[in-house]
C-alpha cells in the first residue's frame, strides 16, 4: 500500500462503531466523574457531566466548529434515529461553557490516565527492538487565549504574544499512542521538560526501551529511569566528556557518566577501577556504566561538516548481545516519530497556527486532555488496523483517518455518546 493511500477497510469498519465511545467506555467516564465528585446535581440535566467528557474529546475532533457546532455534530446520529426529544432545546455557547466549568479538568485527566496504555502487539511493525517496546518522551506547546489567568498560570515565552502551555508526553513509538502526560507552563521554576520527565519516569517498566533527546539528559534523571529496569537510549550533547572504559569491538564502547558533584580525583579513581574490571555497583550514586554509540547522519550538518551531523547516544544496554549499534541507531531514529505524533495533534487535529479555545487554566487543561484522548483513540485504531493487516502504522495517513472519523461519527450508523 502506498503512503498516500486511504486507510484500509478494517479501519473504516472500526470507525463505524463510534470513535468516542468505542475508545472511552461510559463506565470509565462515570467512574471518573463520580471519583472526582463531579456527578450531576440533578437528574435530567441538559448537559450531564459524562456528556461533557465526550464533548472535550469532540472539541478536538471538530476543532473548526464552535461550541454549538460541536454539540450538533455529536447529536446528529440521535436525531437520525428519532431519539431526539423535540422539547430539548440545544444548549447555548454560554450554557456549554458553564457545563465545561462544572466538570473541570480532573475527570478528563482521570479518563486519560485510564485509557493511556500501550496498544502495539508483538506483531506490530516498527514497535519493538527485539523484545523491548519502543517508547519516547518529548514536549509540545499550545498557544492560549491571552487572558490574565492563563498568563499567570502558564507564562509567556520570551518575546511571545500569547501565553503557552507545555504538554510533555510519553509515547509508544510504534503506535504514536500516549502513555502519560504532564501539562505545565513555559515560564517559572519547575516548568521545564526535565521536571515533567521526572513525573513520567514511574510509567516505565523493564519491557521498554526509553528513548530521549539530549535536552532531557541529567545524571539524576538517567539514574531514576535506569532504576525502573527499562532499557535507555538517549542522545547527549557534544560537551560531555566520555572517556573509554572498554572498546566493545563492534563500533561502540563503554564509559562512565558521573554525578556532577563528583570531584575530578574521585572520577579518575572510579574510571581506573572500571577499566580494571571492578564492580562499581556500590558507587551507583556517583557514576553509572553506559555504552556509547556514535554515527553520522547525512544532510543534517552545516557546510563545515560536509552535510553530516554526528549523533552520540548512550544506553544502559552495555552487553553487545542485547542490541547491535545499527539496531540502536534505528531505534533512536524511531524517536522522531514522537515529533510526528505531536504534529498530528497540533496541525491535523487542532489546525496549524491556531490557539486553544479555553480562557482559564482549568479549561486549558481539560481541552488539552481532550486532544490527547482523541489522538490516542485515532492512533490506537490505526495501530490495530495496521497490525491486523501486517502493515506498519506509519503507512496509514493520520489526516485521512481524521477525515473519516469526522464523517463517520455523525453517521446514523455510528454509536454516539
C-alpha positions in Angstrom: 0.0 0.0 0.0 1.4 3.4 -0.9 1.9 6.0 1.8 -0.8 8.2 0.3 -3.5 5.6 0.2 -6.8 5.8 2.0 -7.0 4.0 5.4 -7.6 0.3 4.9 -11.1 -1.2 5.1 -10.9 -2.7 8.6 -10.1 0.8 10.0 -13.3 2.2 8.3 -15.3 -0.6 9.9 -13.9 0.2 13.4 -14.7 3.9 12.9 -18.3 2.9 12.2 -18.9 1.9 15.8 -18.3 5.4 17.0 -14.8 6.8 17.8 -15.6 8.4 21.1 -17.5 5.7 23.0 -15.5 2.9 21.3 -12.3 4.2 22.8 -13.6 5.5 26.1 -16.4 3.5 27.7 -19.3 5.1 29.6 -18.3 3.1 32.6 -14.8 4.6 32.7 -16.3 8.1 32.3 -18.9 7.6 35.0 -16.3 6.3 37.4 -14.0 9.3 36.7 -16.9 11.7 37.2 -18.0 10.2 40.4 -14.5 9.7 41.7 -13.8 13.4 41.2 -17.0 14.4 42.9 -18.5 15.9 39.7 -21.7 13.9 39.4 -24.8 15.6 38.2 -26.6 17.6 40.8 -30.0 16.7 39.4 -31.3 14.1 37.0 -32.3 15.0 33.5 -29.9 17.9 33.2 -29.4 19.1 29.6 -25.6 18.8 29.8 -24.7 16.0 32.3 -21.0 15.6 33.3 -20.5 12.3 31.3 -21.6 14.1 28.1 -19.1 16.9 28.7 -16.3 14.4 29.0 -17.1 13.2 25.5 -17.6 16.9 24.5 -14.0 17.5 25.5 -12.9 14.8 23.0 -15.3 16.1 20.3 -13.8 19.6 20.6 -10.5 18.1 19.4 -12.1 16.2 16.6 -14.1 19.2 15.4 -11.7 21.9 16.1 -13.1 24.1 13.4 -16.6 24.2 14.9 -17.8 26.5 17.6 -19.3 25.0 20.8 -22.8 24.7 19.4 -21.5 23.2 16.2 -19.6 20.6 18.1 -22.7 19.7 20.1 -24.7 19.5 16.9 -22.2 17.1 15.4 -22.5 14.8 18.4 -26.3 14.9 18.3 -26.8 14.2 14.6 -27.0 10.4 14.9 -29.6 10.7 17.7 -31.7 12.9 15.5 -31.5 10.5 12.6 -32.6 7.6 14.9 -35.6 9.5 16.1 -34.1 9.5 19.6 -34.1 13.3 19.8 -36.5 14.9 22.3 -38.2 17.8 20.4 -38.7 19.6 23.8 -34.9 19.6 24.4 -33.5 23.0 23.4 -30.0 23.0 22.0 -27.6 24.5 24.6 -26.2 27.9 24.0 -22.5 28.6 23.9 -22.8 30.1 27.4 -24.5 27.0 28.7 -21.8 24.8 27.3 -19.1 27.0 28.8 -20.8 26.7 32.2 -21.1 22.9 31.9 -17.4 22.7 31.0 -16.5 24.7 34.1 -18.7 22.5 36.3 -16.9 19.4 35.0 -13.4 20.8 35.4 -10.3 19.1 34.1 -9.8 16.3 36.7 -12.3 13.8 35.3 -10.9 14.2 31.8 -7.4 13.7 33.2 -8.5 10.6 35.1 -10.1 9.1 32.0 -6.9 9.8 30.0 -4.8 8.1 32.6 -7.1 5.1 32.4 -7.0 4.9 28.6 -3.4 5.8 28.1 -1.9 2.3 27.6 0.3 0.6 25.0 -1.6 -0.8 22.1 1.1 -2.3 19.9 1.3 -6.1 20.0 4.2 -8.4 19.2 3.0 -8.4 15.6 3.0 -4.6 15.2 5.7 -3.5 12.8 8.2 -0.9 13.9 7.1 -1.1 17.6 10.0 -3.1 19.1 13.7 -3.5 19.4 13.9 -7.3 19.9 11.8 -7.9 23.0 11.6 -4.2 24.2 8.7 -1.9 23.4 10.0 1.4 22.0 8.8 4.5 23.9 9.9 8.1 23.8 9.5 11.4 25.5 9.0 14.8 24.1 7.2 18.1 24.6 4.9 20.4 22.6 3.5 23.8 23.4 0.0 25.2 22.8 -0.8 28.9 22.3 -3.6 30.0 24.6 -6.0 32.9 24.7 -4.2 36.0 26.1 -6.1 36.2 29.4 -4.6 37.3 32.7 -5.5 33.9 34.3 -3.7 31.9 31.5 -0.7 34.2 31.6 -0.4 33.8 35.4 -0.8 30.1 35.3 1.3 29.2 32.3 3.5 32.2 31.5 4.6 33.5 28.1 7.8 32.6 26.2 10.4 35.4 25.9 9.0 37.8 23.3 5.9 35.8 22.8 2.5 37.3 22.2 0.4 34.5 23.8 0.7 32.5 27.0 1.6 28.9 26.3 1.0 25.5 28.0 3.5 22.7 27.5 2.4 19.1 27.3 5.2 16.6 27.9 4.2 13.2 26.8 5.5 9.6 27.0 4.5 7.9 23.7 4.6 4.4 22.3 6.7 5.0 19.3 5.2 2.3 17.0 1.6 3.4 17.5 2.0 7.1 18.5 -0.3 6.4 21.4 0.3 8.5 24.6 1.2 6.5 27.7 1.3 9.5 30.0 1.3 13.3 30.0 2.2 16.2 32.2 0.7 19.6 31.5 2.5 22.7 32.7 3.7 26.2 31.8 6.6 27.6 29.9 7.9 30.1 32.4 8.9 29.8 36.0 10.6 27.2 38.3 9.8 23.6 37.6 8.2 24.2 34.2 11.0 22.6 32.1 10.7 19.3 30.3 13.1 17.6 32.7 10.8 18.4 35.6 7.9 16.9 33.6 10.0 13.9 32.7 10.6 13.1 36.3 6.8 12.7 36.7 6.6 10.3 33.7 9.5 8.1 34.5 7.5 5.9 37.0 5.4 4.7 34.0 8.5 2.9 32.6 9.0 -0.8 33.0 11.6 -3.5 32.2 9.9 -4.4 28.9 10.5 -0.9 27.4 13.4 0.8 25.6 13.0 4.5 26.6 14.4 7.0 24.0 15.0 10.6 24.7 16.7 13.6 23.1 19.7 15.5 24.5 17.6 18.1 26.3 16.3 15.5 28.7 19.7 14.3 30.0 20.8 14.7 33.5 22.6 12.2 35.7 19.8 12.2 38.2 17.1 11.7 35.6 19.2 8.9 33.9 19.5 7.1 37.3 15.8 7.3 38.0 14.9 6.0 34.6 17.5 3.2 34.8 16.3 2.1 38.2 12.9 1.2 36.7 14.6 -1.6 34.8 13.8 -0.1 31.4 16.4 0.0 28.7 17.5 3.5 28.0 18.7 5.1 24.7 19.4 8.8 25.0 21.2 11.3 22.8 23.6 13.6 24.6 25.2 16.9 23.8 28.8 17.2 22.4 30.1 18.9 25.6 30.2 15.7 27.7 33.5 14.0 28.3 33.2 10.3 27.5 36.5 8.5 28.4 36.7 5.0 27.0 36.4 2.2 29.6 36.4 -0.7 27.1 36.2 -1.0 23.4 33.4 -3.5 22.6 34.8 -4.3 19.1 31.5 -3.5 17.3 32.0 0.2 16.9 30.7 1.0 20.4 32.4 1.4 23.7 31.7 1.8 27.4 32.2 4.8 29.5 31.2 6.2 32.9 28.7 9.1 33.4 29.1 10.9 36.7 27.1 12.8 39.2 28.1 16.4 38.7 29.0 16.6 42.4 31.8 14.0 41.9 35.2 15.7 42.1 37.9 15.1 39.5 40.1 12.9 41.8 37.1 10.7 42.5 36.2 10.5 38.8 39.8 9.4 38.0 39.7 6.7 40.6 36.4 5.4 39.5 37.5 5.4 35.9 40.6 3.4 36.7 38.6 0.9 38.7 36.2 0.4 35.8 39.0 -0.1 33.4 40.4 -2.8 35.7 37.0 -4.6 35.7 36.0 -3.7 39.2 32.3 -3.9 40.2 31.1 -0.4 40.8 27.6 -1.3 41.9 28.2 0.3 45.3 29.1 3.6 43.5 25.8 3.9 41.7 25.0 7.2 43.3 28.2 8.7 41.8 28.6 7.0 38.5 26.9 4.6 36.0 28.5 2.4 33.3 27.0 3.1 29.9 27.6 2.2 26.3 28.3 4.8 23.6 27.1 4.6 20.0 28.2 7.3 17.6 27.2 7.7 14.0 26.8 10.4 11.3 23.5 11.4 9.8 23.6 12.8 6.2 22.1 16.2 5.3 21.8 17.5 8.9 25.1 19.3 9.4 26.4 22.5 8.1 28.8 23.1 5.3 31.8 22.8 7.7 30.7 19.2 8.5 30.2 18.2 4.8 26.4 18.0 5.4 26.8 15.4 8.1 25.9 15.5 11.8 27.4 13.4 14.5 24.9 11.8 16.8 26.1 10.4 20.2 23.9 8.0 22.0 24.3 6.4 25.4 22.5 3.3 26.5 22.4 1.1 29.6 22.3 -2.0 27.3 26.0 -2.4 27.7 26.1 -6.1 26.6 26.6 -6.1 22.8 24.4 -9.2 22.7 21.4 -7.1 23.7 21.5 -4.9 20.6 23.9 -4.1 17.7 25.0 -0.5 17.2 23.0 -0.3 14.0 19.8 -1.5 15.8 20.3 1.1 18.4 20.7 3.8 15.8 17.5 2.7 14.0 15.7 2.6 17.4 16.7 6.2 18.2 15.6 7.3 14.7 12.2 6.0 15.6 12.1 8.5 18.5 11.5 11.2 15.8 8.1 9.6 15.3 7.2 11.4 18.5 7.5 14.7 16.7 5.1 13.3 14.1 2.6 12.4 16.8 2.9 16.0 18.2 2.3 17.3 14.7 -0.8 15.1 14.3 -2.3 16.8 17.4 -1.2 20.4 16.7 -1.6 20.5 12.9 -4.1 17.8 11.8 -6.5 17.9 14.7 -6.2 21.5 16.1 -5.1 23.2 12.9 -1.8 25.0 12.1 -1.2 28.2 13.9 -4.4 28.1 16.0 -4.8 28.9 19.6 -6.9 26.8 22.0 -10.4 27.9 22.9 -10.1 28.0 26.7 -9.7 31.2 28.6 -9.0 29.8 32.1 -6.3 27.4 33.3 -8.6 24.6 34.3 -10.3 24.7 30.9 -7.0 24.7 29.1 -6.0 21.5 30.9 -9.4 20.0 30.1 -9.0 20.9 26.5 -5.5 19.5 26.2 -6.5 16.2 27.8 -9.4 16.1 25.3 -6.9 16.4 22.5 -4.7 13.7 24.0 -7.7 11.3 24.4 -8.9 11.9 20.8 -5.4 11.4 19.4 -4.9 8.2 21.4 -8.3 6.9 20.1 -7.4 7.6 16.5 -3.8 6.3 16.8 -5.0 3.1 18.5 -7.4 2.4 15.7 -4.7 2.9 13.1 -2.3 0.6 15.0 -4.9 -2.1 15.4 -5.9 -2.0 11.7 -2.3 -1.9 10.6 -1.3 -4.9 12.8 -4.3 -6.9 11.6 -3.1 -6.4 8.0 0.7 -6.7 8.7 1.2 -3.1 7.8 3.4 -0.5 9.5 1.1 2.0 11.2 3.2 4.8 9.8 1.9 3.9 6.3 -1.7 4.8 7.2 -2.3 8.5 6.8 -3.5 10.1 10.1 -5.0 13.0 8.2 -7.2 10.7 6.1 -8.2 8.8 9.2 -9.3 12.0 11.0 -11.4 12.9 7.9 -13.1 9.6 8.0 -13.6 9.8 11.8 -15.3 13.2 11.4 -17.6 11.8 8.7 -18.5 8.6 10.4 -19.1 9.9 13.9 -22.0 11.8 12.6 -23.3 8.9 10.5 -26.6 7.4 11.7 -24.9 4.0 11.8 -22.4 5.3 14.3 -22.8 5.0 18.1 -22.9 8.4 19.7 -22.4 9.3 23.4 
